[in-house]
Amino acid sequence: MDWTTSIIQARLLVANLGEGISPPWWRSQATSPVGLRMLGRLFPRTAVAAALETASRAASLEHDARIGRVGAYHLFRLPAADEAAVRDFLRSDEGRHCLEDVARLDGTDSRLAALTQLAGGEAAPGTHGPVHCGTLATLQRGRALPRLCATYAAGLRAASPVFPYLGEEAV
């Protein structure tokens, strides 16, 4: 599985779980059953992608408010070239199938289990507030995303808002 597939799966899982936890970590209901039905009427073929985009924007705003924008990136805001690669992948058949597979997961427990599987046994470095999880270079090498997923999973289990982020590469 390449990194764009993993990013998309993690985004949809975290976006959905962050919306649904009580109290919610960000203000949107785009990935809820009601949100998906509404978006399905507006965007019949791309409802899940529209839900992901809407929830990701809400999550990104909340992350940016907690972490800041200078020198820090997170699951919902990556550098422009990486975001372009994610958008291009979402336009492909493989990207749409990837989203639909994750959207079909039923219930919080199965989504949290899928997020834990993306973590791959990685230990969470923290479970509250902003948590440094590596650099952008480690994201594409496959080491940072499991740490991000483990941190989100631990925060969701503890019902404690967590905002894992990545720093820029050392100069």
C-alpha positions, 0 to 999 in steps of 0.5 A, a space after each residue: 500500500 502506498 502512502 497516498 492510500 494510507 493517508 486517505 484511509 487515515 483521513 477518512 477514519 480520523 475525520 469520521 471518528 473526530 466528528 462522532 466522539 462526544 464532545 466532537 473534536 471539530 464541527 462537521 457532520 459530513 461523514 455521518 450517515 445523514 451527512 453522506 445522504 445529503 451529500 449523495 443527493 448533491 454529488 451522487 458519484 463523489 459523495 464520500 470524497 465530498 464528505 472527506 473534503 468537508 470534514 478534512 477542512 473542519 479538522 484542518 481548521 481545528 488542528 491549525 488553531 491548536 498547533 499553528 501553521 508555521 513549520 508544522 503540518 498534520 494529517 489534514 494539511 500537508 505541503 502543496 505537492 503532497 496535497 496535489 498527489 492526494 487529490 489526483 489519487 482521489 480522482 482515480 478509480 483506485 482512490 474512489 474504491 479506497 474511500 468507499 471501502 473505508 466508508 463501508 466500515 460499520 460502527 465506531 469500533 470497526 473504524 477504530 480497529 482500522 485506524 489501529 491497524 494503520 498504526 501497525 503496533 506503533 506506540 502513541 507518543 502522547 494522548 492530549 493536545 499537540 503531539 510531535 510525531 516526526 518530520 515530513 521526510 519520515 511521512 513518505 518513508 512510512 514511519 510517521 503515519 503509523 505514529 500519527 494513527 497511533 496517537 489519534 487512536 489513543 486520544 480517541 480511546 481516552 476521549 481526549 482531543 489530540 492533534 499530532 503534527 509533523 515538523 519540517 525537515 531539519 536544515 
